[in-house]
Amino acid sequence: MGRAMDDDNSDYLDEPDDCDCEDYDADILEGRARCFRCGRSWRMTTQQLSAETRWQASMFEASDADIA
């Protein structure tokens, strides 16, 4: 199981800037993303929002097909 965001282990990231923020949670309604690893938060670009919306739609379609 992964580490909790509030884990006090300082060796998880040597420096906050070491994170590439590739693994993040996206809120397409708010247009914001939050990195699971370092906790950094940012406003998503139009390209990121478009890609996330397409990905979420494909996941919904795939799960809907499994139910039918």
PQR file of N, CA, C, O and H, with PARSE charges and radii, in Angstrom:
ATOM      1  N   MET A   1       0.840  -1.179   0.000 -0.4000 1.5000
ATOM      2  CA  MET A   1       0.000   0.000   0.000 -0.0000 2.0000
ATOM      3  C   MET A   1       0.881   1.237   0.000  0.5500 1.7000
ATOM      4  O   MET A   1       1.946   1.233   0.618 -0.5500 1.4000
ATOM      5  N   GLY A   2       0.453   2.310  -0.690 -0.4000 1.5000
ATOM      6  CA  GLY A   2       1.238   3.527  -0.812 -0.0000 2.0000
ATOM      7  C   GLY A   2       1.285   4.321   0.480  0.5500 1.7000
ATOM      8  O   GLY A   2       0.559   4.033   1.431 -0.5500 1.4000
ATOM      9  H   GLY A   2      -0.412   2.313  -1.192  0.4000 1.0000
ATOM     10  N   ARG A   3       2.125   5.294   0.499 -0.4000 1.5000
ATOM     11  CA  ARG A   3       2.263   6.159   1.666 -0.0000 2.0000
ATOM     12  C   ARG A   3       1.124   7.159   1.722  0.5500 1.7000
ATOM     13  O   ARG A   3       0.604   7.591   0.693 -0.5500 1.4000
ATOM     14  H   ARG A   3       2.715   5.528  -0.274  0.4000 1.0000
ATOM     15  N   ALA A   4       0.753   7.513   2.913 -0.4000 1.5000
ATOM     16  CA  ALA A   4      -0.261   8.545   3.104 -0.0000 2.0000
ATOM     17  C   ALA A   4       0.357   9.909   2.818  0.5500 1.7000
ATOM     18  O   ALA A   4       1.553  10.115   3.027 -0.5500 1.4000
ATOM     19  H   ALA A   4       1.175   7.162   3.749  0.4000 1.0000
ATOM     20  N   MET A   5      -0.457  10.825   2.343 -0.4000 1.5000
ATOM     21  CA  MET A   5       0.033  12.155   2.019 -0.0000 2.0000
ATOM     22  C   MET A   5       0.590  12.869   3.255  0.5500 1.7000
ATOM     23  O   MET A   5       1.511  13.677   3.141 -0.5500 1.4000
ATOM     24  H   MET A   5      -1.428  10.657   2.173  0.4000 1.0000
ATOM     25  N   ASP A   6       0.040  12.578   4.422 -0.4000 1.5000
ATOM     26  CA  ASP A   6       0.482  13.269   5.622 -0.0000 2.0000
ATOM     27  C   ASP A   6       1.533  12.473   6.389  0.5500 1.7000
ATOM     28  O   ASP A   6       1.769  12.738   7.567 -0.5500 1.4000
ATOM     29  H   ASP A   6      -0.709  11.922   4.516  0.4000 1.0000
ATOM     30  N   ASP A   7       2.163  11.506   5.738 -0.4000 1.5000
ATOM     31  CA  ASP A   7       3.205  10.703   6.369 -0.0000 2.0000
ATOM     32  C   ASP A   7       4.366  11.613   6.770  0.5500 1.7000
ATOM     33  O   ASP A   7       4.799  12.448   5.976 -0.5500 1.4000
ATOM     34  H   ASP A   7       1.971  11.290   4.781  0.4000 1.0000
ATOM     35  N   ASP A   8       4.867  11.460   7.980 -0.4000 1.5000
ATOM     36  CA  ASP A   8       5.938  12.311   8.478 -0.0000 2.0000
ATOM     37  C   ASP A   8       7.319  11.875   8.025  0.5500 1.7000
ATOM     38  O   ASP A   8       8.312  12.494   8.408 -0.5500 1.4000
ATOM     39  H   ASP A   8       4.515  10.781   8.625  0.4000 1.0000
ATOM     40  N   ASN A   9       7.407  10.834   7.228 -0.4000 1.5000
ATOM     41  CA  ASN A   9       8.693  10.360   6.739 -0.0000 2.0000
ATOM     42  C   ASN A   9       9.264  11.371   5.754  0.5500 1.7000
ATOM     43  O   ASN A   9       8.734  11.520   4.652 -0.5500 1.4000
ATOM     44  H   ASN A   9       6.600  10.331   6.918  0.4000 1.0000
ATOM     45  N   SER A  10      10.322  12.060   6.124 -0.4000 1.5000
ATOM     46  CA  SER A  10      10.877  13.106   5.269 -0.0000 2.0000
ATOM     47  C   SER A  10      11.691  12.539   4.116  0.5500 1.7000
ATOM     48  O   SER A  10      12.054  13.283   3.205 -0.5500 1.4000
ATOM     49  H   SER A  10      10.752  11.939   7.019  0.4000 1.0000
ATOM     50  N   ASP A  11      11.989  11.242   4.129 -0.4000 1.5000
ATOM     51  CA  ASP A  11      12.789  10.672   3.049 -0.0000 2.0000
ATOM     52  C   ASP A  11      11.955  10.258   1.846  0.5500 1.7000
ATOM     53  O   ASP A  11      12.503   9.742   0.872 -0.5500 1.4000
ATOM     54  H   ASP A  11      11.694  10.638   4.869  0.4000 1.0000
ATOM     55  N   TYR A  12      10.648  10.470   1.888 -0.4000 1.5000
ATOM     56  CA  TYR A  12       9.800  10.103   0.748 -0.0000 2.0000
ATOM     57  C   TYR A  12      10.226  10.870  -0.488  0.5500 1.7000
ATOM     58  O   TYR A  12      10.376  10.280  -1.558 -0.5500 1.4000
ATOM     59  H   TYR A  12      10.202  10.889   2.678  0.4000 1.0000
ATOM     60  N   LEU A  13      10.422  12.165  -0.365 -0.4000 1.5000
ATOM     61  CA  LEU A  13      11.000  12.989  -1.425 -0.0000 2.0000
ATOM     62  C   LEU A  13      12.177  13.740  -0.813  0.5500 1.7000
ATOM     63  O   LEU A  13      12.040  14.359   0.242 -0.5500 1.4000
ATOM     64  H   LEU A  13      10.300  12.645   0.504  0.4000 1.0000
ATOM     65  N   ASP A  14      13.326  13.687  -1.470 -0.4000 1.5000
ATOM     66  CA  ASP A  14      14.466  14.430  -0.941 -0.0000 2.0000
ATOM     67  C   ASP A  14      14.168  15.923  -0.932  0.5500 1.7000
ATOM     68  O   ASP A  14      14.447  16.611   0.050 -0.5500 1.4000
ATOM     69  H   ASP A  14      13.437  13.184  -2.327  0.4000 1.0000
ATOM     70  N   GLU A  15      13.614  16.410  -2.003 -0.4000 1.5000
ATOM     71  CA  GLU A  15      13.235  17.812  -2.144 -0.0000 2.0000
ATOM     72  C   GLU A  15      11.864  17.855  -2.807  0.5500 1.7000
ATOM     73  O   GLU A  15      11.570  17.010  -3.653 -0.5500 1.4000
ATOM     74  H   GLU A  15      13.387  15.851  -2.801  0.4000 1.0000
ATOM     75  N   PRO A  16      11.027  18.807  -2.448 -0.5600 1.5000
ATOM     76  CA  PRO A  16       9.715  18.903  -3.101  0.2800 2.0000
ATOM     77  C   PRO A  16       9.830  19.031  -4.613  0.5500 1.7000
ATOM     78  O   PRO A  16       8.951  18.572  -5.341 -0.5500 1.4000
ATOM     79  N   ASP A  17      10.903  19.649  -5.090 -0.4000 1.5000
ATOM     80  CA  ASP A  17      11.075  19.838  -6.532 -0.0000 2.0000
ATOM     81  C   ASP A  17      11.476  18.563  -7.250  0.5500 1.7000
ATOM     82  O   ASP A  17      11.539  18.553  -8.480 -0.5500 1.4000
ATOM     83  H   ASP A  17      11.617  20.022  -4.498  0.4000 1.0000
ATOM     84  N   ASP A  18      11.755  17.463  -6.509 -0.4000 1.5000
ATOM     85  CA  ASP A  18      12.133  16.201  -7.129 -0.0000 2.0000
ATOM     86  C   ASP A  18      10.952  15.500  -7.792  0.5500 1.7000
ATOM     87  O   ASP A  18      11.156  14.590  -8.596 -0.5500 1.4000
ATOM     88  H   ASP A  18      11.704  17.471  -5.510  0.4000 1.0000
ATOM     89  N   CYS A  19       9.735  15.898  -7.477 -0.4000 1.5000
ATOM     90  CA  CYS A  19       8.550  15.216  -7.989 -0.0000 2.0000
ATOM     91  C   CYS A  19       8.218  15.703  -9.403  0.5500 1.7000
ATOM     92  O   CYS A  19       8.260  16.900  -9.687 -0.5500 1.4000
ATOM     93  H   CYS A  19       9.569  16.637  -6.824  0.4000 1.0000
ATOM     94  N   ASP A  20       7.889  14.753 -10.281 -0.4000 1.5000
ATOM     95  CA  ASP A  20       7.502  15.106 -11.643 -0.0000 2.0000
ATOM     96  C   ASP A  20       5.989  15.276 -11.779  0.5500 1.7000
ATOM     97  O   ASP A  20       5.500  15.651 -12.845 -0.5500 1.4000
ATOM     98  H   ASP A  20       7.855  13.780 -10.051  0.4000 1.0000
ATOM     99  N   CYS A  21       5.249  15.002 -10.705 -0.4000 1.5000
ATOM    100  CA  CYS A  21       3.792  15.192 -10.631 -0.0000 2.0000
ATOM    101  C   CYS A  21       3.043  14.496 -11.769  0.5500 1.7000
ATOM    102  O   CYS A  21       2.058  15.027 -12.282 -0.5500 1.4000
ATOM    103  H   CYS A  21       5.646  14.698  -9.840  0.4000 1.0000
ATOM    104  N   GLU A  22       3.509  13.309 -12.161 -0.4000 1.5000
ATOM    105  CA  GLU A  22       2.836  12.568 -13.227 -0.0000 2.0000
ATOM    106  C   GLU A  22       1.630  11.787 -12.722  0.5500 1.7000
ATOM    107  O   GLU A  22       0.724  11.485 -13.500 -0.5500 1.4000
ATOM    108  H   GLU A  22       4.308  12.877 -11.743  0.4000 1.0000
ATOM    109  N   ASP A  23       1.603  11.457 -11.447 -0.4000 1.5000
ATOM    110  CA  ASP A  23       0.508  10.686 -10.869 -0.0000 2.0000
ATOM    111  C   ASP A  23      -0.348  11.623 -10.037  0.5500 1.7000
ATOM    112  O   ASP A  23      -0.033  11.905  -8.881 -0.5500 1.4000
ATOM    113  H   ASP A  23       2.338  11.702 -10.816  0.4000 1.0000
ATOM    114  N   TYR A  24      -1.441  12.108 -10.638 -0.4000 1.5000
ATOM    115  CA  TYR A  24      -2.249  13.103  -9.946 -0.0000 2.0000
ATOM    116  C   TYR A  24      -3.736  12.809 -10.088  0.5500 1.7000
ATOM    117  O   TYR A  24      -4.169  12.087 -10.986 -0.5500 1.4000
ATOM    118  H   TYR A  24      -1.696  11.879 -11.577  0.4000 1.0000
ATOM    119  N   ASP A  25      -4.493  13.388  -9.179 -0.4000 1.5000
ATOM    120  CA  ASP A  25      -5.946  13.303  -9.190 -0.0000 2.0000
ATOM    121  C   ASP A  25      -6.463  14.561  -9.867  0.5500 1.7000
ATOM    122  O   ASP A  25      -6.045  15.666  -9.521 -0.5500 1.4000
ATOM    123  H   ASP A  25      -4.141  13.974  -8.450  0.4000 1.0000
ATOM    124  N   ALA A  26      -7.361  14.408 -10.822 -0.4000 1.5000
ATOM    125  CA  ALA A  26      -7.887  15.548 -11.566 -0.0000 2.0000
ATOM    126  C   ALA A  26      -9.357  15.767 -11.237  0.5500 1.7000
ATOM    127  O   ALA A  26     -10.146  14.823 -11.205 -0.5500 1.4000
ATOM    128  H   ALA A  26      -7.700  13.511 -11.104  0.4000 1.0000
ATOM    129  N   ASP A  27      -9.706  17.001 -10.998 -0.4000 1.5000
ATOM    130  CA  ASP A  27     -11.093  17.408 -10.809 -0.0000 2.0000
ATOM    131  C   ASP A  27     -11.473  18.234 -12.031  0.5500 1.7000
ATOM    132  O   ASP A  27     -11.154  19.420 -12.107 -0.5500 1.4000
ATOM    133  H   ASP A  27      -9.065  17.768 -11.025  0.4000 1.0000
ATOM    134  N   ILE A  28     -12.159  17.600 -12.997 -0.4000 1.5000
ATOM    135  CA  ILE A  28     -12.450  18.293 -14.249 -0.0000 2.0000
ATOM    136  C   ILE A  28     -13.504  19.378 -14.079  0.5500 1.7000
ATOM    137  O   ILE A  28     -13.568  20.297 -14.894 -0.5500 1.4000
ATOM    138  H   ILE A  28     -12.417  16.636 -12.936  0.4000 1.0000
ATOM    139  N   LEU A  29     -14.324  19.296 -13.048 -0.4000 1.5000
ATOM    140  CA  LEU A  29     -15.316  20.344 -12.812 -0.0000 2.0000
ATOM    141  C   LEU A  29     -14.658  21.611 -12.274  0.5500 1.7000
ATOM    142  O   LEU A  29     -15.056  22.718 -12.636 -0.5500 1.4000
ATOM    143  H   LEU A  29     -14.271  18.549 -12.385  0.4000 1.0000
ATOM    144  N   GLU A  30     -13.670  21.459 -11.425 -0.4000 1.5000
ATOM    145  CA  GLU A  30     -12.949  22.599 -10.860 -0.0000 2.0000
ATOM    146  C   GLU A  30     -11.767  23.011 -11.742  0.5500 1.7000
ATOM    147  O   GLU A  30     -11.288  24.142 -11.658 -0.5500 1.4000
ATOM    148  H   GLU A  30     -13.346  20.559 -11.131  0.4000 1.0000
ATOM    149  N   GLY A  31     -11.298  22.082 -12.591 -0.4000 1.5000
ATOM    150  CA  GLY A  31     -10.140  22.376 -13.428 -0.0000 2.0000
ATOM    151  C   GLY A  31      -8.840  22.362 -12.647  0.5500 1.7000
ATOM    152  O   GLY A  31      -7.887  23.052 -13.011 -0.5500 1.4000
ATOM    153  H   GLY A  31     -11.687  21.163 -12.659  0.4000 1.0000
ATOM    154  N   ARG A  32      -8.793  21.579 -11.571 -0.4000 1.5000
ATOM    155  CA  ARG A  32      -7.609  21.525 -10.728 -0.0000 2.0000
ATOM    156  C   ARG A  32      -7.091  20.096 -10.635  0.5500 1.7000
ATOM    157  O   ARG A  32      -7.838  19.132 -10.800 -0.5500 1.4000
ATOM    158  H   ARG A  32      -9.567  21.019 -11.275  0.4000 1.0000
ATOM    159  N   ALA A  33      -5.812  19.988 -10.370 -0.4000 1.5000
ATOM    160  CA  ALA A  33      -5.172  18.689 -10.186 -0.0000 2.0000
ATOM    161  C   ALA A  33      -4.354  18.736  -8.901  0.5500 1.7000
ATOM    162  O   ALA A  33      -3.904  19.798  -8.472 -0.5500 1.4000
ATOM    163  H   ALA A  33      -5.205  20.771 -10.235  0.4000 1.0000
ATOM    164  N   ARG A  34      -4.169  17.552  -8.291 -0.4000 1.5000
ATOM    165  CA  ARG A  34      -3.369  17.448  -7.067 -0.0000 2.0000
ATOM    166  C   ARG A  34      -2.525  16.191  -7.166  0.5500 1.7000
ATOM    167  O   ARG A  34      -3.042  15.098  -7.393 -0.5500 1.4000
ATOM    168  H   ARG A  34      -4.535  16.689  -8.640  0.4000 1.0000
ATOM    169  N   CYS A  35      -1.235  16.355  -6.994 -0.4000 1.5000
ATOM    170  CA  CYS A  35      -0.285  15.251  -7.082 -0.0000 2.0000
ATOM    171  C   CYS A  35      -0.424  14.351  -5.862  0.5500 1.7000
ATOM    172  O   CYS A  35      -0.423  14.827  -4.727 -0.5500 1.4000
ATOM    173  H   CYS A  35      -0.815  17.244  -6.809  0.4000 1.0000
ATOM    174  N   PHE A  36      -0.545  13.043  -6.104 -0.4000 1.5000
ATOM    175  CA  PHE A  36      -0.620  12.072  -5.013 -0.0000 2.0000
ATOM    176  C   PHE A  36       0.695  12.007  -4.243  0.5500 1.7000
ATOM    177  O   PHE A  36       0.704  11.768  -3.036 -0.5500 1.4000
ATOM    178  H   PHE A  36      -0.546  12.657  -7.027  0.4000 1.0000
ATOM    179  N   ARG A  37       1.784  12.216  -4.936 -0.4000 1.5000
ATOM    180  CA  ARG A  37       3.097  11.988  -4.355 -0.0000 2.0000
ATOM    181  C   ARG A  37       3.577  13.140  -3.475  0.5500 1.7000
ATOM    182  O   ARG A  37       3.993  12.916  -2.338 -0.5500 1.4000
ATOM    183  H   ARG A  37       1.776  12.410  -5.917  0.4000 1.0000
ATOM    184  N   CYS A  38       3.523  14.378  -3.991 -0.4000 1.5000
ATOM    185  CA  CYS A  38       4.081  15.501  -3.237 -0.0000 2.0000
ATOM    186  C   CYS A  38       3.014  16.435  -2.675  0.5500 1.7000
ATOM    187  O   CYS A  38       3.319  17.297  -1.851 -0.5500 1.4000
ATOM    188  H   CYS A  38       3.185  14.560  -4.914  0.4000 1.0000
ATOM    189  N   GLY A  39       1.762  16.270  -3.116 -0.4000 1.5000
ATOM    190  CA  GLY A  39       0.687  17.104  -2.607 -0.0000 2.0000
ATOM    191  C   GLY A  39       0.526  18.433  -3.316  0.5500 1.7000
ATOM    192  O   GLY A  39      -0.358  19.217  -2.968 -0.5500 1.4000
ATOM    193  H   GLY A  39       1.515  15.570  -3.786  0.4000 1.0000
ATOM    194  N   ARG A  40       1.366  18.699  -4.304 -0.4000 1.5000
ATOM    195  CA  ARG A  40       1.287  19.956  -5.044 -0.0000 2.0000
ATOM    196  C   ARG A  40      -0.054  20.032  -5.767  0.5500 1.7000
ATOM    197  O   ARG A  40      -0.575  19.013  -6.220 -0.5500 1.4000
ATOM    198  H   ARG A  40       2.084  18.062  -4.586  0.4000 1.0000
ATOM    199  N   SER A  41      -0.612  21.233  -5.876 -0.4000 1.5000
ATOM    200  CA  SER A  41      -1.895  21.458  -6.533 -0.0000 2.0000
ATOM    201  C   SER A  41      -1.715  22.538  -7.594  0.5500 1.7000
ATOM    202  O   SER A  41      -0.944  23.479  -7.404 -0.5500 1.4000
ATOM    203  H   SER A  41      -0.189  22.061  -5.507  0.4000 1.0000
ATOM    204  N   TRP A  42      -2.431  22.400  -8.719 -0.4000 1.5000
ATOM    205  CA  TRP A  42      -2.324  23.393  -9.783 -0.0000 2.0000
ATOM    206  C   TRP A  42      -3.598  23.425 -10.619  0.5500 1.7000
ATOM    207  O   TRP A  42      -4.381  22.476 -10.631 -0.5500 1.4000
ATOM    208  H   TRP A  42      -3.057  21.636  -8.873  0.4000 1.0000
ATOM    209  N   ARG A  43      -3.783  24.550 -11.322 -0.4000 1.5000
ATOM    210  CA  ARG A  43      -4.870  24.680 -12.267 -0.0000 2.0000
ATOM    211  C   ARG A  43      -4.439  23.987 -13.551  0.5500 1.7000
ATOM    212  O   ARG A  43      -3.353  24.245 -14.070 -0.5500 1.4000
ATOM    213  H   ARG A  43      -3.147  25.321 -11.313  0.4000 1.0000
ATOM    214  N   MET A  44      -5.290  23.111 -14.060 -0.4000 1.5000
ATOM    215  CA  MET A  44      -4.960  22.328 -15.253 -0.0000 2.0000
ATOM    216  C   MET A  44      -5.040  23.201 -16.507  0.5500 1.7000
ATOM    217  O   MET A  44      -5.856  24.118 -16.598 -0.5500 1.4000
ATOM    218  H   MET A  44      -6.173  22.902 -13.639  0.4000 1.0000
ATOM    219  N   THR A  45      -4.172  22.892 -17.466 -0.4000 1.5000
ATOM    220  CA  THR A  45      -4.219  23.580 -18.750 -0.0000 2.0000
ATOM    221  C   THR A  45      -5.394  23.039 -19.566  0.5500 1.7000
ATOM    222  O   THR A  45      -5.965  21.999 -19.238 -0.5500 1.4000
ATOM    223  H   THR A  45      -3.509  22.147 -17.393  0.4000 1.0000
ATOM    224  N   THR A  46      -5.738  23.745 -20.611 -0.4000 1.5000
ATOM    225  CA  THR A  46      -6.809  23.293 -21.503 -0.0000 2.0000
ATOM    226  C   THR A  46      -6.479  21.926 -22.076  0.5500 1.7000
ATOM    227  O   THR A  46      -7.365  21.079 -22.190 -0.5500 1.4000
ATOM    228  H   THR A  46      -5.274  24.590 -20.877  0.4000 1.0000
ATOM    229  N   GLN A  47      -5.228  21.692 -22.438 -0.4000 1.5000
ATOM    230  CA  GLN A  47      -4.811  20.406 -22.989 -0.0000 2.0000
ATOM    231  C   GLN A  47      -4.938  19.296 -21.947  0.5500 1.7000
ATOM    232  O   GLN A  47      -5.391  18.197 -22.267 -0.5500 1.4000
ATOM    233  H   GLN A  47      -4.508  22.380 -22.346  0.4000 1.0000
ATOM    234  N   GLN A  48      -4.543  19.575 -20.707 -0.4000 1.5000
ATOM    235  CA  GLN A  48      -4.670  18.573 -19.648 -0.0000 2.0000
ATOM    236  C   GLN A  48      -6.138  18.250 -19.380  0.5500 1.7000
ATOM    237  O   GLN A  48      -6.497  17.085 -19.210 -0.5500 1.4000
ATOM    238  H   GLN A  48      -4.175  20.468 -20.448  0.4000 1.0000
ATOM    239  N   LEU A  49      -6.981  19.274 -19.342 -0.4000 1.5000
ATOM    240  CA  LEU A  49      -8.418  19.054 -19.116 -0.0000 2.0000
ATOM    241  C   LEU A  49      -9.031  18.228 -20.241  0.5500 1.7000
ATOM    242  O   LEU A  49      -9.821  17.321 -19.981 -0.5500 1.4000
ATOM    243  H   LEU A  49      -6.689  20.220 -19.480  0.4000 1.0000
ATOM    244  N   SER A  50      -8.678  18.531 -21.477 -0.4000 1.5000
ATOM    245  CA  SER A  50      -9.198  17.775 -22.621 -0.0000 2.0000
ATOM    246  C   SER A  50      -8.773  16.313 -22.553  0.5500 1.7000
ATOM    247  O   SER A  50      -9.584  15.411 -22.761 -0.5500 1.4000
ATOM    248  H   SER A  50      -8.036  19.268 -21.688  0.4000 1.0000
ATOM    249  N   ALA A  51      -7.499  16.089 -22.261 -0.4000 1.5000
ATOM    250  CA  ALA A  51      -6.986  14.718 -22.175 -0.0000 2.0000
ATOM    251  C   ALA A  51      -7.664  13.971 -21.026  0.5500 1.7000
ATOM    252  O   ALA A  51      -8.036  12.808 -21.186 -0.5500 1.4000
ATOM    253  H   ALA A  51      -6.840  16.822 -22.092  0.4000 1.0000
ATOM    254  N   GLU A  52      -7.830  14.616 -19.882 -0.4000 1.5000
ATOM    255  CA  GLU A  52      -8.465  13.978 -18.728 -0.0000 2.0000
ATOM    256  C   GLU A  52      -9.923  13.663 -19.020  0.5500 1.7000
ATOM    257  O   GLU A  52     -10.411  12.597 -18.645 -0.5500 1.4000
ATOM    258  H   GLU A  52      -7.528  15.560 -19.752  0.4000 1.0000
ATOM    259  N   THR A  53     -10.622  14.571 -19.682 -0.4000 1.5000
ATOM    260  CA  THR A  53     -12.028  14.349 -20.021 -0.0000 2.0000
ATOM    261  C   THR A  53     -12.169  13.163 -20.968  0.5500 1.7000
ATOM    262  O   THR A  53     -13.055  12.328 -20.786 -0.5500 1.4000
ATOM    263  H   THR A  53     -10.226  15.437 -19.987  0.4000 1.0000
ATOM    264  N   ARG A  54     -11.301  13.079 -21.981 -0.4000 1.5000
ATOM    265  CA  ARG A  54     -11.331  11.940 -22.908 -0.0000 2.0000
ATOM    266  C   ARG A  54     -11.048  10.636 -22.174  0.5500 1.7000
ATOM    267  O   ARG A  54     -11.713   9.628 -22.413 -0.5500 1.4000
ATOM    268  H   ARG A  54     -10.580  13.757 -22.129  0.4000 1.0000
ATOM    269  N   TRP A  55     -10.045  10.655 -21.265 -0.4000 1.5000
ATOM    270  CA  TRP A  55      -9.690   9.451 -20.523 -0.0000 2.0000
ATOM    271  C   TRP A  55     -10.855   9.007 -19.641  0.5500 1.7000
ATOM    272  O   TRP A  55     -11.194   7.824 -19.614 -0.5500 1.4000
ATOM    273  H   TRP A  55      -9.505  11.474 -21.071  0.4000 1.0000
ATOM    274  N   GLN A  56     -11.471   9.949 -18.919 -0.4000 1.5000
ATOM    275  CA  GLN A  56     -12.588   9.594 -18.046 -0.0000 2.0000
ATOM    276  C   GLN A  56     -13.776   9.068 -18.858  0.5500 1.7000
ATOM    277  O   GLN A  56     -14.455   8.136 -18.426 -0.5500 1.4000
ATOM    278  H   GLN A  56     -11.196  10.910 -18.941  0.4000 1.0000
ATOM    279  N   ALA A  57     -14.032   9.659 -20.029 -0.4000 1.5000
ATOM    280  CA  ALA A  57     -15.123   9.183 -20.885 -0.0000 2.0000
ATOM    281  C   ALA A  57     -14.850   7.758 -21.357  0.5500 1.7000
ATOM    282  O   ALA A  57     -15.761   6.929 -21.385 -0.5500 1.4000
ATOM    283  H   ALA A  57     -13.481  10.416 -20.380  0.4000 1.0000
ATOM    284  N   SER A  58     -13.599   7.466 -21.729 -0.4000 1.5000
ATOM    285  CA  SER A  58     -13.280   6.108 -22.192 -0.0000 2.0000
ATOM    286  C   SER A  58     -13.408   5.103 -21.051  0.5500 1.7000
ATOM    287  O   SER A  58     -13.850   3.976 -21.273 -0.5500 1.4000
ATOM    288  H   SER A  58     -12.859   8.139 -21.706  0.4000 1.0000
ATOM    289  N   MET A  59     -13.030   5.490 -19.841 -0.4000 1.5000
ATOM    290  CA  MET A  59     -13.179   4.596 -18.683 -0.0000 2.0000
ATOM    291  C   MET A  59     -14.662   4.358 -18.377  0.5500 1.7000
ATOM    292  O   MET A  59     -15.043   3.244 -18.019 -0.5500 1.4000
ATOM    293  H   MET A  59     -12.671   6.406 -19.661  0.4000 1.0000
ATOM    294  N   PHE A  60     -15.483   5.371 -18.510 -0.4000 1.5000
ATOM    295  CA  PHE A  60     -16.916   5.231 -18.276 -0.0000 2.0000
ATOM    296  C   PHE A  60     -17.538   4.302 -19.312  0.5500 1.7000
ATOM    297  O   PHE A  60     -18.346   3.438 -18.972 -0.5500 1.4000
ATOM    298  H   PHE A  60     -15.173   6.276 -18.800  0.4000 1.0000
ATOM    299  N   GLU A  61     -17.160   4.481 -20.575 -0.4000 1.5000
ATOM    300  CA  GLU A  61     -17.678   3.632 -21.644 -0.0000 2.0000
ATOM    301  C   GLU A  61     -17.255   2.174 -21.425  0.5500 1.7000
ATOM    302  O   GLU A  61     -18.052   1.258 -21.633 -0.5500 1.4000
ATOM    303  H   GLU A  61     -16.503   5.183 -20.851  0.4000 1.0000
ATOM    304  N   ALA A  62     -16.020   1.963 -21.013 -0.4000 1.5000
ATOM    305  CA  ALA A  62     -15.529   0.602 -20.781 -0.0000 2.0000
ATOM    306  C   ALA A  62     -16.275  -0.046 -19.618  0.5500 1.7000
ATOM    307  O   ALA A  62     -16.635  -1.221 -19.692 -0.5500 1.4000
ATOM    308  H   ALA A  62     -15.373   2.707 -20.844  0.4000 1.0000
ATOM    309  N   SER A  63     -16.509   0.705 -18.550 -0.4000 1.5000
ATOM    310  CA  SER A  63     -17.228   0.119 -17.411 -0.0000 2.0000
ATOM    311  C   SER A  63     -18.689  -0.101 -17.756  0.5500 1.7000
ATOM    312  O   SER A  63     -19.302  -1.059 -17.286 -0.5500 1.4000
ATOM    313  H   SER A  63     -16.216   1.660 -18.490  0.4000 1.0000
ATOM    314  N   ASP A  64     -19.250   0.777 -18.571 -0.4000 1.5000
ATOM    315  CA  ASP A  64     -20.646   0.623 -19.002 -0.0000 2.0000
ATOM    316  C   ASP A  64     -20.800  -0.613 -19.885  0.5500 1.7000
ATOM    317  O   ASP A  64     -21.816  -1.304 -19.808 -0.5500 1.4000
ATOM    318  H   ASP A  64     -18.752   1.556 -18.952  0.4000 1.0000
ATOM    319  N   ALA A  65     -19.809  -0.896 -20.714 -0.4000 1.5000
ATOM    320  CA  ALA A  65     -19.847  -2.071 -21.591 -0.0000 2.0000
ATOM    321  C   ALA A  65     -19.749  -3.352 -20.768  0.5500 1.7000
ATOM    322  O   ALA A  65     -20.340  -4.370 -21.129 -0.5500 1.4000
ATOM    323  H   ALA A  65     -18.984  -0.334 -20.776  0.4000 1.0000
ATOM    324  N   ASP A  66     -18.999  -3.306 -19.655 -0.4000 1.5000
ATOM    325  CA  ASP A  66     -18.871  -4.492 -18.790 -0.0000 2.0000
ATOM    326  C   ASP A  66     -20.186  -4.835 -18.103  0.5500 1.7000
ATOM    327  O   ASP A  66     -20.445  -6.002 -17.809 -0.5500 1.4000
ATOM    328  H   ASP A  66     -18.519  -2.480 -19.362  0.4000 1.0000
ATOM    329  N   ILE A  67     -21.013  -3.837 -17.847 -0.4000 1.5000
ATOM    330  CA  ILE A  67     -22.282  -4.053 -17.160 -0.0000 2.0000
ATOM    331  C   ILE A  67     -23.317  -4.646 -18.108  0.5500 1.7000
ATOM    332  O   ILE A  67     -24.128  -5.476 -17.698 -0.5500 1.4000
ATOM    333  H   ILE A  67     -20.803  -2.889 -18.086  0.4000 1.0000
ATOM    334  N   ALA A  68     -23.298  -4.229 -19.369 -0.4000 1.5000
ATOM    335  CA  ALA A  68     -24.316  -4.663 -20.339 -0.0000 2.0000
ATOM    336  C   ALA A  68     -24.165  -6.095 -20.742  0.5500 1.7000
ATOM    337  O   ALA A  68     -24.949  -6.596 -21.549 -0.5500 1.4000
ATOM    338  H   ALA A  68     -22.639  -3.555 -19.703  0.4000 1.0000
TER
END
